[in-house]
Amino acid sequence: MPHIPTPPNTAGIGSLLAFRPDTAQPLMMLAQTLLRGDSSLTPGERELIAAYVSHLNHCVFCTLSHAAAAAHLPGNTAELVQQVLDNPDDAPISSKMKSLLAIAQCVQQGGLNVQVDHIHRAKNAGADDTAIHDTVLIAAAFCMYNRYVDGLAAITPTDSDLYDRMGKYLAENGYGRR
């Protein structure tokens, strides 16, 4: 049960955004910019970062919704996304993505954990400064989103079909007004 009153038939972050619409717009604009705005990373790569950080934070709602969104975007499948969540070092993804996910994991643990070696590894694997910047900001923002969802005990559905539909919607429409 959520710690605050939320509208009926709402779940996850959507219920919290409905509770406080004045904070919803900037939070959704941030998500839209980070996950669908201009970047050297594809939307699928950025959703993968969001899902991975959410997984590390044990935020079930955000993990499942962003994993589903990633799976519906070009370059990804549900199987690939699950492999990344299980162990990105063993997943069949590029060395660039492996290095960026390592940076995301460092940010999730604490920003000061990102070291020069992590940056060099990413650059040597083909990541540009924008990819590195966006990875750090996505990881930091999803720590906030995850804590928002879990800190207010937002309802977390268990229906995998619901997450698949949500992921398809997010892949097709992004994070504009719902």
Secondary structure, 3 states (H helix, E strand, C coil): CCCCCCCCCCCHHHHHHHHCHHHHHHHHHHHHHHHHCCCCCCHHHHHHHHHHHHHHCCCHHHHHHHHHHHHCCCCCCHHHHHHHHHCCCCCCCCHHHHHHHHHHHHHHHCHHHCCHHHHHHHHHCCCCHHHHHHHHHHHHHHHHHHHHHHHCCCCCCCCHHHHHHHHHHHHHHCCCCC
